[in-house]
Amino acid sequence: MPLSRRDFIKSTALAGAAGAAAAAVGALRPGEARADLTALRGPRRLKILILGGTAFLGPAVVNEARTRGHEVTLFNRGRTNADIFPDIERLKGDRDGDLESLKGRQWDVCLDDSGYIPHMVRDSAELLAPNVGQYIFISSISVYKDFTFKGLNEKSPVGTLTDEAVAAAKTQKDITGENYGPLKALCEQAAEKACPGRTCVIRPGLIVGPMDRSDRFTYWPVRVARGGEVLAPGAPGDVTQVMDVRDLAAFVVRCIEQKTTGTFNATSAPGELTMGEILEACKSVSASDATFTWADAAWLEKKEVQAWSDMPVWVPLVGDSAGHPFVDVSRALKAGLVFRPISETVRGTLDWWNAEPQARREAPMKAGITAEREGELLTAWHAEHP
């Protein structure tokens, strides 16, 4: 059941002592020990401006930065999680034409984790260029043009758009499955042009963990915790890649402290994390009685069960998605990226989910399948595989 590039990108659209520790554990498997760098204070107190900062990755970076002793300022419209971090300086404005509150201020670094439209990134980066030492842009592995290739690295070709298509993408409402990745690539270029030699571009894979409201990973811990027979996609050994939002935040802050420049893929080690490991971690952490019935890709396709959306995190390793879980992260590992065990990601996700309002937990999830649909599929599977 090949996953089209459009579906893959669209679902992704809408993650001294410190150096030695990172070098020692950076290449470990996601299920093994992770270096705890948060206890180490930063080498000096830095002033960090975050464009956005109130949803998912933003709060994780804020927490990591403050733990390490840095001063954070947030710039946003004040609409998302408006009551979060009441003790942090907030500058009100809009990426689309209202940057007035940023003028005349200086920061050591700007973290742009809310840039999707090239002209907006250009405007903010050009305005801030004289007053920041470093510009970090959060991009995406969706910039790559061809996911049939295994081992995509930072030099692999990125997607492109016509001038007309770029001009038509004026706001986030104009982002589609076709233009999301190429637009991100153009945003990267806009940031580098405005701050040449001072830009760090980070391309995360699927970011998961606490505060992920897309449910693209959350579905599995929540479903497995419910127990019973669970419909699982493909085979236990099918590999995938994810990026815990807290590990990504730690890497971002490390790049800030080390004044790191260049481009880095940021996701788990290629070809190592499996769907079986994820589901078994979900079962172990939640102490559920779940059992797993693994349905092959061909059968799921016949039943119109979609990879990545109906069966989150997973894609069949053929066709357009064959290279999906094999993105090269060696550059980021050398720069200090480290991974926590997948069980910690599951535990953090469940702890956050269980603290969410009851209405949110009872509402249909944005990814995965309903209990009713799962029951129908399991009945059909057993009827065809007695």
N, C-alpha and C positions, 0 to 999 in steps of 0.2 A: 504494500500500500504506500507508494511513494508520496511524500509530502511535497506539495508544490512550494517553490521558493516564495511565492506570494503569501501563502498561508504561514510559512515559517517566519517571514519578516513581519508580517502584520501582527501575529500573535506576540512577537517579541517587542513590537513598538508599544502597543497600547497596554545590575550590582555595577664605633667600637663594639659594645656588647650587643646592641640591637642587630648590627650587621653580622656578627658572628652567629648569633642565634638564628637569624633568618637563613644564613647560608647553610647552617647545619640541618634545618628541617624543611627548607623551601620545596624540595622535590619529593617529599614523602607522599604516599598515597593519601587521598582524602579521608580514609578511615583511620589513619594513624595519628600520632600525637602532633599537636600544633604548638608552636612557640607562643607564649603569652607575653607580648611586647607591651601591653597596655600599662603594666606596672612601672615601666620606665618613663621618666619625664622627658620631654623634648629637650634638645640641646640648648634652646633658648626660646623665650616666649615670642610667638609670632602672631601677627594680626592677620586674620583670615576673613575674607569676604566670600560669602556663598550666595550665588544667584539662585534663589529657590530656598532649599534647606528645610522644608517642613513636611516632606512626604518621602517615606521609605529610605532611600540612600541618604538624603539630606540629614535627617535626625541621627542616623548612625554615624555620619562624619562629625556632626556636632558633638555627640557624646565622646567619640574617640579623641577629638581635638581638645576638648575641655579636660578630659582625663589626663592628657599629656601636657596640660598647662597652658594652652593657647587661648587667645582672645578671638571670639567669633562675632561677626556682624552678618545679619541676614538681610537680603534685599528680595522683596516679593510683593505681590499685590495684597497680601493679608487676607486671602480668602480660604486657603487650605490650612487646616489645623491652626487656626488663628491664635489659640490659647497655649500652644506649645512653646516651651522655653521663654517664660515671661521675664526672666532676668537677663535676656540677651538683647543687645541693641538691634532694633529693626529699622530698616529704611524702606519706606513704602514707594512703590513705583511699578512700572510695567515694562517688560522686555520690548513691547511693541510701541515704542515712541515716547515713553516717560521714564527717562534715566536721570532726571534732574537731581535727585537726592544723592547720586553717586559723584557728582561734580565736586572738585575741590577737596576730595578725601584721598588718603593714602593707606594702602595695605601692603603687606609683604607678598600676599598671593590672593588671586581670585580663583575660586572653584566654580565653574559653570556646569551645573548638573541639570540645567533646565533648558538647554539650547537644542532646538530642533529645526529652526528656520535659518538659513545662512545669513540673511541680511540682519537678523536680530543679533546673531553671534558677532557679526562684523561690527555692528554699532556699539555693543557693549565692550568688545575687545579694543576697538579703536579709542573709545572714550577713556578706558581704564589703563591703556598701555603706558602712558607717562607716569602713572601713579601706583603701579603694582610691579613687583619684581618677577612674578611668575604667573602664568595663566594656565590652569588645568581644565581641560575639557573632557567631560564624560561622554563618550561616543558609544559604539556598539559593534559587536562582531558582524552585525547585519550589513555593515558597509561592504563586505566582500561580495564580489560579483558571482562567484561560482562555487557552490557548496557541494558539487560532485567531487571536488578535489580534497583528498585527505592531507592534513598538515598545513592548512592555511596559516600563514604568518604575516607579520606586519608589512611585508613587501608584496604580498599578493594583490592582484588587481582589485580595485574597488568599483562599485557600480557608478554609472554616469547617467546624466539627464540632459535633455535638450534645453536650450535657453528658454524656450517657451514653457517647458514643464517646471523649470526653476521659478520663473516669474509667476506662474500660476499658484505656487505654494506660498501663500502670504501669511497664513496662521496655522496653528496646530490642527485646526479643523480640516485643513487641506491635505493632511498627511494620509497616505494610503499604503497598502502593502507594496506597491511598486516603487514608490518614491522615498519611503522611510530611510532605507540604507544609503542611497545616493545623496539624500539631503544631509544626513549625518556626515558623510564624507566631505561634502562642501563646507559644512560647519567647521570641521577640523581644519580645512585649508584656510578659512576665514580667520580663525584664531591664530594660526601660525603666521599668516601674512601680517596681522596687526601686531603680534609680539614675536618677531622672528628670533629664534634661538632661545626663547624663554617659555616655550609652550610644551606642556606635557599632555598627550592625548591617551586616554585610557579607554580601551574597547572591551567592556564586560560582555560575558555571555548571559545566560539566563540568571538573573539576580533573584535569590530566594531568601527566605527567613522572616523574622519578625517584621510586621507592618506591611507585608506584601499583600496588597488588596486585589491583585489580579487572580489569586488562587491557583496560579500555574504550577506551584509546588505544594501549596497548602492543602490541596485536595487530598494528597496521599496520606499525610499524617492524620488528618481528620477522618478520612474514610477508614483507614486501618484501625484507628482507635475505636471506631464503632464496632469492630469485630465481625465475625461471621465469614462467609465465603466472599472473597474479593476477586473481581475480574482484573487480571493483570495482563499487560500487553507484551507480545513477543515472547521472549525467553529471559530467564533470570540473568543470563550472561550478557544481555544487550547493554552496550556501554552508552553513557550519556555524559554531559558536562553541566555543572551548575556552579554558581558563585554565591557563597553566603554573604549577605549584605554587610555583616560586621567585619568579615575578612577583607572585603572590598574597601570598606571605610578605613581599616587599618592601613591598607596599601596606599590609599589616597593620602593619608596623613604622613606616611613615611615618605612619599614622593615630595610632599610639601617640605618636610624637614631636611631632606637631602637635596633639595632644589633640582630634582630629577627632571630631565627634559627628554623628548622623544615620544615614540608611540609604543603602547604595550597592550597586547591581548590579556584579558584578565578573566579567567574562568578556571575550573578545576583541571587537574592534569589530564591530558588526552588519553582516551582508551583505557581508563582505569576504573572510574566509578561506574557501577552497574545498576540496573533497575532492581536486580535481586538484593543488592546491598541496601538500596534505599528503602525498599518495602520491609526487609527484615529489621532495619533500624527503626522504622515506624512501629513495627510490632513489639520490638524489645522495649522501646522507650515508653510506649503506652500500656505495656503489659496486657495486650489484648489477646483474644483467642482466634485472631484472624487466620484464615487459610487462603492460599493463593492458587487460583486457577489461571494458568497461562494460556492465552489464546494467540495463535500465530497471526502474523501480519495479513496473510491472504484472507483468512477467515474474517478478521476485523474489517477489512476492506469490503468484503462481500456483505457484511452487515451494516455498512455505512457508518462505522465507528472511526472517527477522525483522529489521526495521530496528533499529538501536541495540544489539541484542544479538548477532545473527549478523553484521551489518555495522556494527561500532561507529562512533561519532561521527556517523553519517549518519542523517537521517530524511527521508522524502519531504515536500516543502513543500506539503502539502495537508491538509485536514481538521483534526484535533485538534492536529497538530504544525506547522501552517503558519507560526506565529509563532516557532517554536523558535529559529532562528538569527538573530533580529532584536531581541534584547533590548537596550534602550537603556542604554548605559554612560557617557553624557555626564557625569553627576555625578561618577563615579569618576575619569574622565579629568581633570576640573578639580581633583580632590583629589590628583592625583599618580599615578594608575595608569598604568603603562607596560608595553609588551609586547616581549619578545625575538622575533627571527625564528623562524618555525616550525621551521626547520632546527636551531636550538639546542635546541628542545624535543625533536626527534627524536634528536639526538646525545646529549643527557643521558639520555633514556630508554634508548637502546641501551647506553650505557656502564654504566648501572646494571644493566640486564638481563643483560649479559654477565658481570657480577661476581656474579650470583646463584648459589647452589649448583646443581650440575648436575641434581640431582633436581627442583628447582623448574623449571628450564628445559625439562626433558624431560616434565614433567607436562602434562596437557591445560590449555589456557588457559581462563580463566573467561569470556571473551568471544570472539566470532569463530567461525569454523567450522573443522572439522578438515581436514587435507590431503585425506583421502579424500572428504569431502563436497564440498569445493571441486572436486576432479577430476571428480566425477559431474556437478556443475552446469555446469562448463565444457564437458564433452562434450555435455551436453544443449543448451546454448546454441548451440554450433557446428552441431549437427544441425538445429536449428530456424532458424539464420541462416547458411546456407552462403555 
